[in-house]
Every structure is written in C-alpha cells, then in structure tokens.
Amino acid sequence: MIYLDNSATTYPKPPQVREAMARAMREFGANPGRSGYEMSMRTSEAVFACRESAARFFGAAGPECVVFTPSCTQALNLVLKGYLKPGDHVVVSDLEHNAVMRPLTELTKQGVTYTAAKVTPGDSDATMEAFRQAMRENTRLVICTQASNVFGIRVPVERIAALCHQYGAKICVDSAQSAGIIPIDMADSGIDFLCCAGHKGLYGPMGMGMLLFRDPQDLLKTLIEGGTGTQSRSMLQPDDPPERYESGTLNVPGIIALRAGIEFVRQKKPEVIWQAEMQKTEILYQRLSRIPGVKLYTERPGLPWYVPVLSFNVEGRPSEEVGELLAKPGIAVRCGLHCAPLAHEKMGTLETGTVRVSPSVFTKREEMEALANRIGQIARQQRGKNF
C-alpha cells in the first residue's frame, strides 16, 4: 500500500514507537500515581518522562504544563469550554476544523460570539490586518489552526499571539497539522494554549493528544471530574495541573509510545522533516499541474507558507470516486470535506470536497510519482468520457 493519508494519522509508526508500546504492556502495567509499589512507581516515572519530553520539545515551562488528553479535539474543547463565559467574543480563522467550530457553535447558545478572520495565503500582513479588524473590546480568546488540514495553508500564529496580548486576550493554537513538522516554541512565540494530536506529526499512537499551557496558573474549568490519585479525601477536583484535567486512568501505553514518537521527531528535527516533506509535496504539485482536467486550489506550495498537505480534484469526478479509483491499486488518500466546512467554503469546494494527499517522513518520491501517474490515467479516462 502507498499510504498518503498522514494528515489523518501517520502510518507506519517508527519501530521505536511500536516497541515502546509493547514494552509498556510488558513492564508498566500498573496504574500510575495510585499505589506505592515498584511497578506503579516506575509507571508514574515513565509518564512523567513523557511530560518532560513534551515540555522540552514545545518550549513549555515544565512538565506540569503538559496535560494528556485522548485527542487534540478534547484539548480544544477543554480550552473553549474551560476558558470562555457568556458575553465573551472569540476570533477564529476562516480555515478552522470542526474540532474548533462545533464546540464554539455550541457555546454561542450560552452567549459567546465569534468572528472569522480571513487568511490570505502567502501574505501575513493581510492576514494580520484581518485578525486586527476582528478584535473587539470583549475579545477574550483567539483560537486558530496553525495550518489548514485541507489545503496546507499556514497561519502566522506567532504574530497573532503578539496581537492578542496587545488586546489582553489569550491565544489557543490548534497544531494538529503542524506539531512535529513546524518548530514550535511556546516561550518564544507567546502561544498561551497549544493543542496537539499525538498520532500525526509526532508519530505516536491514535487516542493520544496533549494540551500544553504557557502558564499553568491559567486555570480552566474542567470538562470532567473524578479520581486523580491526589487529594483523595476531598470531594473537590484538585486545582493543580496537570492532575486537575486528568481524571481517571491514563492511557499509559499511549503516553509511553508518544514519548518515543516525540524523541524520534526531535532527533530528525522538525525543520528537516518539514523541508523534506514539502519537497515531495512540490513534486506532486508540479506533476498534477501539468495534467489536463486536474484542478488545484492553491499556488505552488512552498516554505514557509505551507505544510505538506495538498488538495485537488479531477474535473467531472466526485472526490470520493477518485479516492475509490486510487484505492484499487493500493493508494490511500482521503476524500470529501475533511471535517472543515469553513475551509471548503473559503476555497469554493464545499459542494465537491477534495482529494487530499499528505506525505510523512517515510514517504518515498517514487510513491508520489506513482500517485501522479494514476491521477493522469483517471483524468484521461474522464476526458475520453466527455467526448
């Protein structure tokens, strides 16, 4: 199989990630923070080591700033529902995923309002002006993606963070498509809340996400309450992070495997991964741009304006049908609306969806060539039907 759906989840996982998960099942089978015997203590130490790795990797102040979640979606929900109150105003980009838009829409029933700012690909000044115009006196939070999961368009979140702080607002960044690819330093960038998908560019297992705080004293309301292994006499949820947000038993095998993924990316260096994957994406773009009947939606993707995600369509063919035709010879892509109707509305693909391609560190150049060849065949067959 040629796997090119890495925006959904990276595959294959590095050998050290697979081994870390297997080792966790063998050696770290006790519940962390719940008991004083040796295996429980060792498991707690292994979980803490992942917090340390994540904090170093993203420039957070310390391990207490790292909260483990089942997904980036839950991390985003935790910020939105834990930080906002009735009467607050929020600014988002016009590229947002439903992981932001659905909980935000739910919050509008409680009196929260929002404005979508226009992102201009390749023009950070224009994008910044749109965000500036969207800010209001009651803007409490800007929450936006760092890169579109459909079109790979990068958003200048570092500059937006500075703008937020001028207005006394916080910024929450959805890094589902950027963590592990774009270098992120929370201390330097001013990002207040960073939401990560552990199973994408960080090469961890599915079912793992993280929320990182720049200031762990920015307490959020909790989504759930329950046992944390601390302050068990009290009926009240602890105030101290990260336990405040981690009720119930943690996904220990996932956390230990995620640490291996983070270390894999750290050793290879995100900027090197970014450049290599963008080269593969540009190769595909060049090939597709020469095929009659293939529609591309952005300018040629390149550094620093894009991440390695490319969407296209074959004229006359529904995107889902193209996906099926690619799947027959074993080429895995994603088709449809990608849970991001705002981005599709912006680019005029709300009715058609797109065929989305996203490589990983393991993708070979010849695999991108094979995809382009197959798309050429599909486009030629479609042109033949039209005559």
Secondary structure, 3 states (H helix, E strand, C coil): CEECECCCCCCCCCHHHHHHHHHHHHHCCCCCCCCCCHHHHHHHHHHHHHHHHHHHHHCCCCHHHEEEECCHHHHHHHHHHHHCCCCCEEEEECCCCHHHHHHHHHHHCCCCEEEEECCCCCCHHHHHHHHHHHCCCCEEEEEEECECCCCCEECCHHHHHHHHHHCCCEEEEECCCCECCECCCHHHHCCCEEEEECCCCCCCCCCCEEEEECCCCCCCCCCCCCCCCCCCCCCCCCCCCCHHHCCCCCCHHHHHHHHHHHHHHHHHCHHHHHHHHHHHHHHHHHHHHCCCCEEECCCCCCCCCECCCEEEEECCCCHHHHHHHHHCCCEECEEECCCCHHHHHHHCCCCCCEEEEECCCCCCHHHHHHHHHHHHHHHHHHHHHHC
